Amino acid sequence: MAITGNKGEWSEIYTLFRLLGEGKVHAGDANLNKLNLYYPIISIIREESKRHEYKPNQEQHIVVINEEGHEYARISMDRFLSESESLLLEIKNNNKRTFAVPNAESFMCRIGCAKLKAPSKDKADIHIVIHDLRTNMTPMLGFSIKSQLGSASTLLNATEATNIRYRIVGKEMTDAEIEEINNINGHLPRMKALSDNGYKLEYSDIEHQTFKNNLLFLDCGMPEFIAQCLIYNSIPNQTSKIKDAVEFVARKNPLGFTGNNVLAFYEHKMKVLLIDAALGMTPAKEWKGRYDANGGYLVVRNDGEIVCYHFYNRNDVEDYLYNNTRFERGSRTRHHYGKIYRENDGKVYIKLNLQIRFIQ
């Protein structure tokens, strides 16, 4: 049976082929530009039903070692590069949701790959032993792969756990007004109707206790800060970019920071959330601060170039995430997003939902 997958899944095999063809990976800046800094690849380890290690040698070949430590195959790096170029064309030119690539599958079999995505219990999609030329260390690191070849991927998925509750304040709201505004199609028109009628949103609580605890683990002001960012994302005619929301919140300064650089204060909070969500934290599981993708991020650009955001260069990883993510508004049919309701205490509330997606 043919191997099929979507563009993001095929991008993982493309990354394997391309990195082995080049034998190194370049660092990237906040805008996805390749830097002169690069990391030579010592080996790539892939574990499916069996473990295979792919090692570039001095003769410009990739030596494939099986789990018994024996040579499984020896193939030129040029062949890996040409296979990656062919696969890139297939990925870019295919408009189906899932598809097969027979030529790539044939080469996968030759090098011991039977699946598009190696099974993983963490956020790492690929494990690479690199040579850090600055520290002279050769650690094995797990990297998460994000691809621009398919649809934009999420950094933090929306679930019931990411609901944030707000109280609607300003004046008393009647049941008839609740029904009337709830019947308006579209989240932004509903939010505009609230504003036009003199209502405002006041942060009430993070509904899921584990997610609330995770945010508090990052920073005691994080729940209020994120809640204010989502208010910005619900204002008509505003962008959904993360950095624009942070600049908006910094101008309001809801946490009362009195230092010289208010914007940097709120930027730091957002970068802490982004990097922890990127490398290990999930909303409904208790977060203890240990990263799964301990290497960082590999990004497949839409032109096929691959750039690396190595966690050793934490500032680069943070800047990349900060400049390339946005809030995504949910559907009211899922997680009760944007629905106005009255609780038993007689007060009126609305739920917004946190979801963060990469900018394509």
C-alpha positions as CSV (number, residue, x, y, z in Angstrom):
1,M,0.0,0.0,0.0
2,A,1.4,3.4,-1.0
3,I,2.5,5.9,1.6
4,T,0.3,9.0,1.6
5,G,0.5,12.2,3.5
6,N,-0.2,15.9,3.5
7,K,2.3,18.6,2.6
8,G,3.4,19.0,6.2
9,E,4.1,15.3,6.6
10,W,6.0,15.0,3.3
11,S,8.0,18.1,4.4
12,E,9.5,16.0,7.2
13,I,10.9,13.5,4.7
14,Y,12.0,16.4,2.5
15,T,13.8,17.8,5.5
16,L,15.6,14.5,6.1
17,F,16.7,14.3,2.4
18,R,17.7,17.9,2.2
19,L,19.8,18.0,5.4
20,L,21.6,14.8,4.5
21,G,22.2,16.2,1.0
22,E,23.8,19.4,2.4
23,G,25.4,17.9,5.5
24,K,24.7,21.1,7.5
25,V,22.0,23.3,8.5
26,H,22.0,27.1,8.5
27,A,20.8,29.3,11.3
28,G,18.1,31.8,10.5
29,D,17.2,35.3,11.7
30,A,13.8,36.6,12.9
31,N,12.6,37.0,9.3
32,L,13.6,33.5,8.1
33,N,16.8,34.7,6.3
34,K,19.7,32.3,6.3
35,L,22.7,33.5,8.3
36,N,26.4,32.7,7.7
37,L,26.3,30.6,10.9
38,Y,25.7,26.9,10.3
39,Y,25.9,23.6,12.1
40,P,27.7,20.6,10.5
41,I,25.6,17.5,10.8
42,I,27.3,14.5,12.5
43,S,24.4,12.2,12.1
44,I,20.6,12.0,12.0
45,I,18.8,9.3,14.0
46,R,15.4,8.0,13.0
47,E,13.5,5.4,14.9
48,E,10.5,3.7,13.4
49,S,10.0,0.0,14.0
50,K,13.8,-0.1,13.7
51,R,16.5,2.4,14.4
52,H,18.6,3.9,11.6
53,E,21.4,6.4,11.8
54,Y,22.5,8.5,8.8
55,K,26.1,9.7,8.9
56,P,27.8,11.9,6.3
57,N,31.4,10.8,5.7
58,Q,34.5,12.5,4.2
59,E,33.8,11.0,0.8
60,Q,30.5,12.9,0.5
61,H,28.4,9.8,1.1
62,I,25.7,9.1,3.7
63,V,26.4,5.9,5.5
64,V,23.2,4.3,6.8
65,I,23.7,2.2,10.0
66,N,21.0,-0.2,11.2
67,E,20.2,-0.9,14.8
68,E,22.6,-3.8,14.9
69,G,25.4,-1.3,14.1
70,H,25.9,-2.7,10.5
71,E,26.1,-0.7,7.3
72,Y,22.6,-0.8,5.7
73,A,23.4,1.4,2.7
74,R,25.9,3.9,1.4
75,I,24.6,6.6,-0.9
76,S,26.1,9.8,-2.3
77,M,25.0,13.1,-0.7
78,D,24.3,14.4,-4.2
79,R,21.7,11.7,-4.6
80,F,20.0,12.9,-1.4
81,L,20.1,16.4,-2.7
82,S,18.5,15.5,-6.0
83,E,15.9,13.4,-4.3
84,S,15.0,16.4,-2.1
85,E,14.7,18.6,-5.1
86,S,12.3,16.2,-6.8
87,L,10.2,15.8,-3.7
88,L,10.0,19.6,-3.2
89,L,8.5,19.9,-6.7
90,E,6.0,17.2,-5.9
91,I,5.0,18.8,-2.7
92,K,4.6,22.3,-4.2
93,N,2.7,21.2,-7.2
94,N,0.2,18.8,-5.6
95,N,-3.1,20.3,-4.6
96,K,-4.6,17.3,-2.9
97,R,-5.1,17.1,0.8
98,T,-3.1,13.9,1.0
99,F,-1.1,12.3,-1.8
100,A,1.5,9.7,-2.6
101,V,5.0,10.3,-4.1
102,P,6.1,7.0,-5.6
103,N,9.7,8.0,-6.4
104,A,10.3,9.4,-2.9
105,E,8.8,6.3,-1.4
106,S,11.1,4.1,-3.4
107,F,14.1,6.1,-2.1
108,M,12.7,6.0,1.4
109,C,12.7,2.2,1.2
110,R,16.3,2.2,0.0
111,I,17.4,4.1,3.1
112,G,15.3,2.2,5.7
113,C,12.3,4.6,6.0
114,A,8.9,3.1,6.1
115,K,6.9,6.1,7.4
116,L,6.6,9.8,6.8
117,K,6.7,10.7,10.4
118,A,8.8,8.8,12.9
119,P,6.8,8.0,16.1
120,S,7.5,10.4,18.9
121,K,6.2,11.0,22.4
122,D,7.4,14.6,22.4
123,K,7.4,17.6,20.2
124,A,10.6,16.7,18.4
125,D,10.1,15.6,14.7
126,I,13.8,14.8,14.0
127,H,16.8,14.1,16.1
128,I,20.2,15.4,14.9
129,V,23.7,15.2,16.3
130,I,25.3,18.5,15.3
131,H,28.7,20.1,15.7
132,D,28.4,23.4,17.4
133,L,31.5,25.2,16.1
134,R,31.4,27.8,18.8
135,T,31.1,25.5,21.8
136,N,32.8,22.5,20.1
137,M,30.0,20.3,21.5
138,T,28.3,17.6,19.6
139,P,24.9,17.0,21.3
140,M,22.0,15.0,20.0
141,L,19.1,17.4,19.8
142,G,15.4,17.1,19.0
143,F,14.0,19.6,16.6
144,S,10.4,20.5,15.7
145,I,9.8,20.9,12.0
146,K,7.5,23.6,10.7
147,S,6.8,23.9,7.0
148,Q,5.6,26.8,4.9
149,L,4.9,24.4,2.0
150,G,1.5,23.5,3.3
151,S,-1.2,25.2,5.4
152,A,0.0,27.2,8.3
153,S,0.6,25.0,11.4
154,T,-0.5,25.8,14.9
155,L,1.9,26.5,17.8
156,L,-0.8,26.2,20.5
157,N,-4.0,24.4,19.7
158,A,-7.4,25.5,20.9
159,T,-9.3,23.2,23.2
160,E,-11.9,23.5,26.0
161,A,-8.8,24.0,28.2
162,T,-7.8,27.3,26.5
163,N,-11.1,29.0,27.2
164,I,-10.8,32.4,28.9
165,R,-13.8,33.9,30.6
166,Y,-14.7,37.6,30.6
167,R,-17.4,39.5,32.4
168,I,-19.3,41.9,30.3
169,V,-19.5,45.3,32.1
170,G,-20.6,48.8,31.5
171,K,-24.3,48.5,32.1
172,E,-27.0,45.8,32.8
173,M,-27.6,43.6,29.8
174,T,-31.1,42.2,29.3
175,D,-31.8,38.6,28.1
176,A,-33.2,40.1,24.9
177,E,-30.0,41.9,24.2
178,I,-28.0,38.7,24.9
179,E,-30.1,36.9,22.3
180,E,-29.9,39.7,19.8
181,I,-26.1,40.0,19.9
182,N,-25.7,36.2,19.9
183,N,-27.7,36.0,16.7
184,I,-25.3,38.3,14.9
185,N,-23.2,36.4,12.4
186,G,-19.5,36.7,12.8
187,H,-17.4,37.2,15.9
188,L,-16.1,40.7,15.0
189,P,-19.6,42.1,14.2
190,R,-20.8,40.7,17.6
191,M,-17.9,42.4,19.4
192,K,-18.6,45.6,17.5
193,A,-22.2,45.5,18.7
194,L,-21.1,45.1,22.3
195,S,-18.8,48.1,22.0
196,D,-21.4,50.2,20.2
197,N,-23.8,49.6,23.0
198,G,-21.4,50.6,25.7
199,Y,-20.2,47.2,26.9
200,K,-16.7,46.2,27.7
201,L,-14.9,43.0,28.5
202,E,-13.3,42.5,32.0
203,Y,-11.0,39.5,32.5
204,S,-12.6,37.0,34.9
205,D,-10.7,33.7,34.9
206,I,-9.0,31.0,33.0
207,E,-11.6,28.2,33.1
208,H,-9.3,25.2,33.1
209,Q,-7.3,25.0,36.3
210,T,-4.3,23.1,34.8
211,F,-3.9,25.7,32.0
212,K,-4.2,28.5,34.6
213,N,-1.5,26.9,36.7
214,N,0.7,26.5,33.6
215,L,0.3,30.2,32.8
216,L,1.1,31.1,36.4
217,F,4.1,28.8,36.3
218,L,5.4,30.9,33.5
219,D,4.6,34.3,35.1
220,C,2.2,35.4,37.8
221,G,0.9,38.1,35.5
222,M,0.5,35.8,32.4
223,P,-3.3,35.0,32.7
224,E,-4.2,38.7,32.8
225,F,-1.7,39.6,30.0
226,I,-3.0,36.9,27.6
227,A,-6.6,37.8,28.4
228,Q,-5.8,41.4,27.4
229,C,-4.2,40.2,24.1
230,L,-7.3,38.3,23.1
231,I,-9.4,41.4,23.7
232,Y,-7.2,43.2,21.1
233,N,-7.7,40.3,18.8
234,S,-11.5,40.8,19.0
235,I,-11.4,44.5,18.0
236,P,-12.6,45.0,14.4
237,N,-10.1,46.2,11.9
238,Q,-7.1,45.1,13.9
239,T,-4.5,42.6,12.8
240,S,-4.2,39.2,14.5
241,K,-0.4,39.4,14.7
242,I,1.1,38.5,18.1
243,K,3.4,41.5,18.1
244,D,0.6,44.0,17.3
245,A,-1.4,42.7,20.2
246,V,1.5,43.0,22.6
247,E,2.1,46.6,21.5
248,F,-1.6,47.3,22.2
249,V,-1.4,45.8,25.6
250,A,1.8,47.6,26.4
251,R,0.1,50.9,25.7
252,K,-2.6,50.0,28.2
253,N,-0.1,48.6,30.7
254,P,-2.7,46.6,32.7
255,L,0.0,45.1,35.0
256,G,1.2,48.6,36.0
257,F,4.8,48.2,35.1
258,T,6.7,51.3,36.1
259,G,10.1,50.6,34.5
260,N,11.6,52.5,31.6
261,N,10.7,50.0,28.8
262,V,7.1,49.0,29.1
263,L,7.0,47.3,25.7
264,A,10.0,45.1,26.5
265,F,8.3,44.0,29.7
266,Y,5.3,42.7,27.8
267,E,7.3,41.4,24.8
268,H,9.3,39.2,27.3
269,K,6.1,37.7,28.7
270,M,4.9,36.8,25.3
271,K,8.2,35.3,24.2
272,V,8.2,33.1,27.3
273,L,4.8,31.8,26.5
274,L,5.7,31.2,22.8
275,I,8.9,29.4,23.4
276,D,7.4,27.2,26.1
277,A,4.4,26.3,24.0
278,A,6.7,25.7,21.0
279,L,9.0,23.3,22.8
280,G,6.9,21.4,25.3
281,M,4.0,23.0,27.1
282,T,0.5,21.9,26.4
283,P,-2.6,23.5,28.0
284,A,-4.2,20.5,29.7
285,K,-1.0,18.8,31.0
286,E,0.9,20.1,34.1
287,W,4.0,22.0,32.9
288,K,7.2,21.5,34.7
289,G,9.5,23.6,32.4
290,R,11.3,20.7,30.7
291,Y,11.6,21.1,26.9
292,D,10.8,18.1,24.5
293,A,12.2,19.7,21.3
294,N,15.4,20.6,23.1
295,G,17.2,21.6,19.9
296,G,14.7,24.2,18.7
297,Y,13.0,24.6,15.4
298,L,13.7,23.8,11.8
299,V,11.6,25.8,9.3
300,V,11.1,24.7,5.7
301,R,10.6,28.0,3.8
302,N,8.2,28.2,0.8
303,D,11.3,28.2,-1.5
304,G,12.5,24.9,0.0
305,E,15.4,26.4,2.0
306,I,15.7,25.2,5.6
307,V,16.7,27.4,8.5
308,C,17.5,26.4,12.0
309,Y,16.5,28.1,15.2
310,H,18.9,26.5,17.7
311,F,17.9,26.8,21.4
312,Y,21.4,27.7,22.2
313,N,20.6,30.9,20.5
314,R,17.5,31.5,22.5
315,N,17.1,35.1,21.5
316,D,16.9,34.1,17.8
317,V,14.2,31.4,18.6
318,E,12.2,33.9,20.5
319,D,12.4,36.6,17.9
320,Y,11.4,34.1,15.1
321,L,8.3,33.0,17.1
322,Y,7.4,36.5,18.1
323,N,7.6,37.8,14.5
324,N,5.9,34.8,12.8
325,T,2.9,34.0,14.8
326,R,-0.7,35.2,15.1
327,F,-3.8,34.6,17.2
328,E,-6.5,32.6,15.5
329,R,-10.2,33.2,16.3
330,G,-12.2,30.1,16.9
331,S,-15.6,28.9,15.7
332,R,-18.6,29.5,18.0
333,T,-19.6,25.9,17.3
334,R,-16.4,24.7,19.0
335,H,-15.4,25.5,22.6
336,H,-18.3,28.1,23.0
337,Y,-16.1,30.7,21.5
338,G,-17.6,34.2,21.6
339,K,-21.0,33.2,23.0
340,I,-22.6,35.5,25.6
341,Y,-24.4,33.9,28.5
342,R,-25.7,34.7,32.0
343,E,-24.6,32.7,35.0
344,N,-26.5,31.9,38.1
345,D,-25.1,34.9,39.8
346,G,-27.0,37.1,37.3
347,K,-23.8,38.4,35.7
348,V,-23.2,38.2,32.0
349,Y,-20.0,36.6,30.6
350,I,-18.4,35.7,27.3
351,K,-15.7,33.1,26.5
352,L,-12.8,33.7,24.2
353,N,-10.3,31.0,23.3
354,L,-6.5,31.0,22.9
355,Q,-5.1,29.6,19.8
356,I,-1.8,30.5,18.2
357,R,-0.9,29.8,14.6
358,F,2.2,30.5,12.5
359,I,1.9,33.2,9.8
360,Q,2.3,31.6,6.4
